[in-house]
């Protein structure tokens, strides 16, 4: 038998969430057959079997945080011979698990020490040291209204195992933990209505990035109304032809193309700033990101080199990326390299917003919903027009108000008279 070591998935990722097992213990798997789905900081990734064999042990439960270079599952060659495909180098770097205490604790202790999940902070013991325990054990402690520091751990370095928790419950009789003198009282199960849910996966990534962006980048906000009546009419004329070619033509391809054309005149909106804010890095291509509200959190895939693509090519990319993102299966390549972002908050009913820049980019625009509103025509008559609200946020370290206003005016002109874009397309 041989342990399958979770490989280095790239991009400096050192841990990932075990989202779903696609097999069970005892199942036969073929080479390259997907065994598990894991969520990294970037995307949902399938982990395939390295060779044909039988899965004899799954080291993690769904929802656990697995470490890179730690065992993920155990695979046995049906011939009974250990395969040479196992990562012996990774295994040799891992400390041995503590001796098994019981059948219950064995499954917990099969994790080597580097595989400790970090999604819950260790509890303080009375001696001031930290109490190590897996997420599953911490969940069991919370469900039984116990204090982790009150439970004596039998694992390595005092690690609290599931068997320790169960033994503690038996000794307590009623299930309430025995407390030392002066220990703080905890609410009873009847009075505890708070549901604890760890922040992890894409939600944790978004939280860290938004805090970093909002706290390190001075945002300059700019809002405007855009008359998209002519744009909607043009889209309606081209929609049927696009569908005959298998493309779904929405407003997004037009909006992205207009951004790429405006960036030609104002390339600073498509730039980045180096870490010590001493250089502006002008990007060679306009890779327009679009925020997608997926089932695993906010994802921002981007359409590469929009300035070089036709409207139909952009439409096809928008459809592909949207479908992949909503399923949580967008590739890391599609999530990397964005230069400017569009957030379509209007799809959810919003009007104005104050978007946060998707660093290291320097600008983002939020599209509000399109409304039928009265406007005056050239003759002073009140007419019905389709008005879309937009809200820009720019990095005020390198983009001033005048620059973003002029950029927006050019972008707006392309959207209000979409036929003018034909004069500038290459």
N, C-alpha and C positions, 0 to 999 in steps of 0.2 A: 504494500500500500504506500501511497505517497501523498503528501500535503500539496495542494495547489496554493502557491503563494500569490497574494494579490499583487499584480504588477504595478510598476510606476506608470500611471495613466498620462503623465506629462503635465506641463504647465506648473510644476512645483507643487502639485496636489499630493498631500501626505495622508489624507483620510477621506472616506466617503461613506455615505449612508447606504445601508443594505435595504433597498426599497422592496424587492420581491424575489423570492426563490422561484425559479421556473422548473425545479425538479424537487424530489423528495429523497430522503435517505433510503438507499436500496435500489434506486432507479438506475437503469442502464442508460448511458449517454454515448452519443457518437462524437467523433472528433469535430470540433468547431460548433457543436450544438450549444446554444445559449443555456447557461446554468443559472445565472442570476442577473438582476438589474440593480445597478448601484448609481447613486446620485452624487456627482462631484460638485465642485463649486461652479462648474460650467454647464453641465448637461447630464442627461440620463444616459448611462452607458451599459451595454450588455457585455457580460463576461462569459466567453465561450470555454468549453472543455478543451484542454490542450491535446487530448487523445481519447480513444475509445476506452471505456471502462465502466465501473460501477461506483456510484457515489455512496460512500459508507458513513460519512459524517458531515454535518453542516455546522461550522463553528460559530455562526452568528444567527441571531433571530432578526426577523424583519423589523426595521426601525433602529437597529443597532448601528453604531459608527465603527466601521472597520478601518484598520490601519494598513497603509501600503507596506509591502514587504512582510506581512503577517499572514498566517494560514487563513484561507477563505473556506475551503472544503477539502475533504479527504477523498481521493480517487484511487480505486484499486483496479489494476489490470486483471481481466478475467482469467488470464493464464496463470495468475498467481505470482508473476514476476514484477518487481517494482520497475517502473519506467525511468529511463534516463532523462526524460523531459522535465522532471521536477527541478525546481530551483534549489539545488543543494547549497549554493552560496548564501542564499537568503535564509535558509533554515539554520545554517551554522551560526548565523549572527543572532539567533533568537535564544533567550534563556529558557531553561526547562521549566515546565509547570510544576507546581507543588504537588506532593503525593496526593492521591485521591483519598478523600475522607469517606465518601459514600457514593452510591450510585447517582444520587441527586447532584452532589457537588462535583462529580467527575466531569459532567458536561460543561460546567462553568470553568473548571480548572484546565480544560484542554486548550484554552486561550493562553498563549505565551504573554508575558508581561507587557511587551510593546503594544499588544492589541487592546489595551484599555481604552474604552470609549470616553471621549472628553466632553460629551454633551451635557454633563451635570457636574457642578463643582464639588470636589471632595468636601466632606463634613469635617469640622474640627473635633478632635478628641479632647478629653479633659487634660491630657498632657501637652496640648498645644500642637500635636502632630496632625497630619491630614489622614483621613480614613478613606482608603481606596475601595471602590466597589464598581461593578458594572452597571450600565443603565437599567438592565432588567431587575437587578437587585434593588436599586434605588427606587424603582417603580413599586416593587413589592413592599418596601419599607413605607413609602408614602401611602399606599393603599391600606395598610394596616395601622396607619397613624403612629408609626414608631419614629424614634430618633436614631439615626445611623451611628452616632457617637456612643450610644448605650449598648451597642451590640459588639461582642467580642469576635473579631475575625480570625478564622483558622487558616486563611490562605497566606500566600507569600507576602511578607511585609505587612501583616495584619489585614490583608484584603478580606472584606466581608463577602461570604458566599451565600448562595440561596439556602443551603443547609443550615448556615448559622442563623439566618433570619427565622426559619421554621423552628429551629431548636429554641430560639429566644421566645417565640410565641408559645411554645409548649410549656416552657418554664414559667411564663407569666400567667398561664392559666386562662385568664379572660381575654388574652390577646393584647392587653395594655402593657407597655414596657415598664419595667421597674426603673425608677429614677433615683439618682443619687441626691444627697442633700444639696439644696440650692439650685438644682437644675430647673430651667424655665418650664412652666407648664404649657402643654400644647392643647389645642381645642379638641374636643371629642369628635368622633366620626359623625355624630348627629348634627353638630354645629358647624362642621367643616363643609362649606358649600363651594369653595374655590377649586376649580379644576386646573391642574398644573400641566402645561404642555410645553416641551422644550422648543426653543427656536433653533431650527437646523435646516440643512439643505439650502435651497435657493433663497428661502426666507432669511436665513442667517447671513448669506452672502449679500443680499440686497440691503439688509440692515447696516452691515459694516460699510458698504460702499456709499450709501446715502449719508451716513454720519460723516465719513471722510470728505465727501464732496461738499456737503453743506458747511462743514467747519473749516475747510481749507480754501475754498473758492468763493470769492466775493461775487454774488450773483447780481446781474442787472436785468430787471424784468421789463418787458415791452409788450403791450397788447394792442390789437388792431381788429377791425372788421373787414372782411373780404367778401366782395360780391361774386359769388360763384355761379350766377345764373347762366352765363354763357358757357361755362365749363361743364355744368350739368347737361346742358343741351348738346354740346359736342360729344360728351360721353355717351349719351343716349343714341346719337347717330352712329357711333362707332361700335356700340355694344354688340349688336347682332353679328357684325362682321368678325369681331373678335371671338365670339362664341363659336362660329363656324370653324375657326382655327384652333378651337379647344382652349381658348384663354378667357379668363374671368376679368373683365375690365372694370375696375372701381376707380374712385378718384385718386387713390394713393399713387399709382404710377405717374399721373400728371403732376401731383404735388412733389414727388421725388425728382422728377425730371426738371421741374422749375427750380428746385433747390440747387441741383447740379449746374444749371445754366447761370443762376445768380452767383454761385460760388466762383465762377470764372472771373467775375468782376470784383468780388470781395473774397479772395482766398483765405483771409485770416479767419473767416467763419469755419473753414475746413482744416484748421491747424491744430497743433497741440503745443503745450508748454513743457519744457524740461523740468526736472525735479526741483532744481534750485532757482527756477524762474529767471534764467539768464538768457534763454534762447527760445525763439518761436520756430517750431518744426512744421513747415508747410507740407501737407500730405499730397502725394502725386495723383491719387484717385479720390473720387467722392463716393465713399462707402456709406450709404444712408441706412441708419438703423431704424427699426420700428419696434416700439414697445408692445409686447404681446402678453395679455393676461392669460397665462397657461394654468393648467391644473397643478403645477408644481411651483407656482410663483411667477414673478415678473421676469420675462426673458426678453432680450433685445438683440435678435439676429439682424444682420445687415445685408443689403443688396450691394454687391461689389461693383465698382466702376460704373455708376449710374450714367455718367456723362457719355459712355461709349455704347449704351444699350438703347434699343428701340422701346417704345411704349409697350409693345406686346411682350418683349423679353423681360421688361421690368415687371409687368403684370404676372407673368409666369413665375418669376422669382418670388414675388410677394405671396402668391398662392402657396407655393412650395414651402416657404419659410413659415408662414402662418400656420399651416396644417401641422408641420413638424413641431413647431413650438408649443402649440396647444396640446399635443400629445406628450410633450416633454422629451422629444427625441431629436431635437435639433443638434447638429454636429458642432463640435468645438470650433471648427474652421468658420462656420457661419456666425458664430458669436464673437469672433475676434476681428480686430482691424477696423471697427467702425470709426467714422470721422465726424459725423453729425447725426443727431437722432430726432425722429418724429414720434410723438406720443399722441395717439388718437383717443383722447379722453371723451370726445364727443360721441363715440360709439356706445358709451355707457351713460350718456345723457348729460354730461358736463358742458358748461359754457366757457368759463374762464378758469385758468389754473396758474399756479406758480411752480413750474416744473423744476426739478433739480438736475443739474448737468451730469451726464454720464461720463465721468472722468475716465481717461485723460482728454476727452473731447472738450471743446470750449463753447458749444452752443447746442440748445435743444429747443424744439418748438412743440407746444401742445395744441392740438386741433380741437376746437369746441364743436358742438353740434350745429348743424345747418338749420336755420329757421327762416320761415316765410315772414318777411317784415316789410312795412311800407317805406318807400323811398321816393324822393322827388326826381322826375326825369328832366331832360334838357328843357322841356317846355313848362316846367313847374307843376306838372301833374303828378298826383300820387299814384305810384305803381307798386305792384308786388314784386319783390326781389328775394332771391335766396342768399342769405347772409351767413357766413361762417366766421365765428370768432376764433382768433388765434392768440397765443401767448408765448413769447420768446423769453428765454433766459440765456444770458451770455456771461462769459468769464470776464469780469470787469477789470482784471489785471491787464488784459491786452485788448479788450473790445470796449470801446466807449459807446455812449448812447447814440451819437451821430452815426457811427458806422453801422450799428445794428438797425437803425431806422432807415438808412439809405439802402442797406441790403434788403430789408423787408419790403421797401417800396418797389424795388426791382422785381423781387419774387412775387409780390402781389400783382404787379402789372402782367406777368406771365399767366397768372391764374384768372385774372379778370378778362383778359383778351387772349385766350389760349392759342389762337391761330398765330399770334406773334412769336410763339416759341419755334415755329417752323423756320423762321428767318435765322435762328441761332443754332439749330441742331446741326451737328456734323455727321 
